[in-house]
Amino acid sequence: MFAPAPATAVAAALAATLLLTAAAPAPSTAVTAAPPGIRIHDIQGPTRTSPLAGERVSAVPGIVTGVRSYGSRGFWFQDTSPDGDPRTSEGVFVHTGSAPTVRAGDDVRVSGTVTEFVPGGAGSGNQSLTEITGAEVTVASSGNAVPAPARIDDRSVPSAYTPEGDPAVGGSVNGLRLRPGTYALDRYESLEGMNVRIGSSRVIGATDPYAELWVTVKPRENPSPRGGTVYGSYRSQGAGRLQVQQLAPVAERPFPVADVGDVLSGGAEGPLDFNQFGGYTLVARTLGEVKGRGLTRERTRKQRGDQLAVATYNVENLDPKDPRAKFDALASGVVDNLAEPDIIALEEVQDDNGATDDGTVSARETLKKFTDAVVAAGGPRYDWRGIDPVDGADGGEPGGNIRQVFLYNPARVSFTDRPGGEAATATGVVSEKGRPALTHSPGRVDPADTAWQDSRKPLAGEFTFRGRPVFVVANHFTSKGGDEPLASQHQPPTRASEVRRAAQAGAVNSFVGKILKVREDADVLVLGDINDFQFSGTTDALTRGGALRAAVESLPRAERYSYVYQGSSQVLDQILTSPGIRRFAYDSVHINAEFAQQNSDHDPQVLRFRP
């Protein structure tokens, strides 16, 4: 496909045949032998799946371009005589199962079975990775030059992300002939297994605990002011997003630590892989240095005396066994970065012994430790209200019993207690002298609805600020677990979890409608970890009939995000307002999601308004 650098043989190039351990189990049917003279581009073919899948190939030539001795062990090798077809990759992965004995620069001949491996399993919806298993490898010479890298950059990667899948085969793109000059995913697939290179690139996904980060090779594509790439619709997938890992184990070479907006100076070079957690991934043989751009954690402004400030913050499985440093950092965020909101809806508050599964459901110790930390950070003494869940009934980490909780500053706002709210008891709405009131406060919204099975039930509370009632509904909708990735073989990807969230959103919308039926200008805020985008069917269901408005849409498009996932800055956390709240100031306070060092993986949201 691409003209390689000439191979340079070294002295003493004795042929040595190495039998490498097969990683795949023996097939249940006889393996057909492919014709002799097969090259790597014949194995890869012009589509995503190999025309030789299941067949045994012999003495396939190439130069080793990278060796992986951890995780999915094996090596990549590449043909030095490309066929000139831009659709057919000249590189492929050889899965050995044990630590490979070849080295980069070895000139090898590989015999084995062509396999289509689906990272994550067939149910994941992922594209497959073409590889050779059960391999016999002959090393003809060592110390050869690695084939020149194919360059991945703004000009070579199309802006259009993917073709539509073939409806005749369930929307799959696997059988479509690649169009690497038209679609980004086709371009990456045409380079699968090859030695590739990126130049200096902006980081759009911070270094994570698994020694990987995300860059963009299209710096002008949907940029955020802070250096990310914004996911603003189902059609703005981010064609330039690319995951970067390294071949060297971190014990041998520490992986660089980067925040969003930093620059991977010098870029990276190595084989292009496809994996379960990010799709196309440059596994770097050589890796540049991170040049920091000094990204700082945002601080929102303090509310005025006549403004009520309401926030939502997912504190990521907070429990008393977490390090004191986590409590202190979260508390500092409340005081210094959120400017001491009057009401805070917390998500993912765990019970008093965290993931220990012994029937404990109280979170009193968790909340006392957190509110004490806020005071120690110079903030107010928050009080709290919540409802303990039924043990094991609300999903999340087993044993943790996560729930939503209201914190409120009693010096600024009062909570209207209406007893009787329990885990299985639904709160209702009644009219008291022409004003809406909850039958239980705090109370749960329709906890018996099947939409909430094994999921967090919404927490509703009635507050009073400067004599006016304010209704707040805290949520943590079902996660996106099980949805297909953006690089799925199905295009558009299947978003199975959205059905459940849409039902949850419909239940909350109906509850808000009951409040507005009593008084159409009532002040209602629905907030929390909605686990879905502002353009999703979930948000459509929440806002149906004009009952609510997604406040994040008041921000400029480039600033609409609360979470960074696989290099996409996106909205998961939201605050929605009823029609009576006509004027407000909204802020997505970026203090976590863009940083390698995180106190939570979510950014808090805050809204200020005058009831």
Secondary structure, 3 states (H helix, E strand, C coil): CCCCCCCCCCCCCCCEEEECCCCCCCCCCCCEECCCCCCHHHHHCCCCCCCCCCEEEEEEEEEEEEEECCCCCEEEEECCCCCCCCCCCCEEEEECCCCCCCCCCCEEEEEEEEEEECCCCHHHCECCEEEEEEEEEEEEECCCCCCCCEECCCCCCCCCCCCCCEHHHCCECCCCCCCCCCCHHHHHHHCCCCEEEECCEEEEECCCCCCCEEEECCCCCCECCCCCEECCCCCCCCCCEEEEEECCCCCCCCCCCCCCCCEEEEEEEEEEEEECCCEEEEEECEEEEEECCCCCCCCCCCCCCCCEEEEEEEEEEECCCCCHHHHHHHHHHHHHHCCCCCEEEEEEECCCCCCCCCCCCCCHHHHHHHHHHHHHCCCCCCEEECCCCCCCCCCCCCCCCCEEEEEECCCCCEECCECCCCCCCECCEEEECCEEEECCECEECCCCCHHHCCCCCCEEEEEEECCEEEEEEEEECCCCCCCCCCCECECCCCCCHHHHHHHHHHHHHHHHHHHHHHCCCCEEEEEEECCCCCCCHHHHHHHHHHCCEEHHHHCCHHHCCCEEECCEEECCEEEEECCCCCCEEEEECCCCCCCCCCCCCCCCEEEEECC
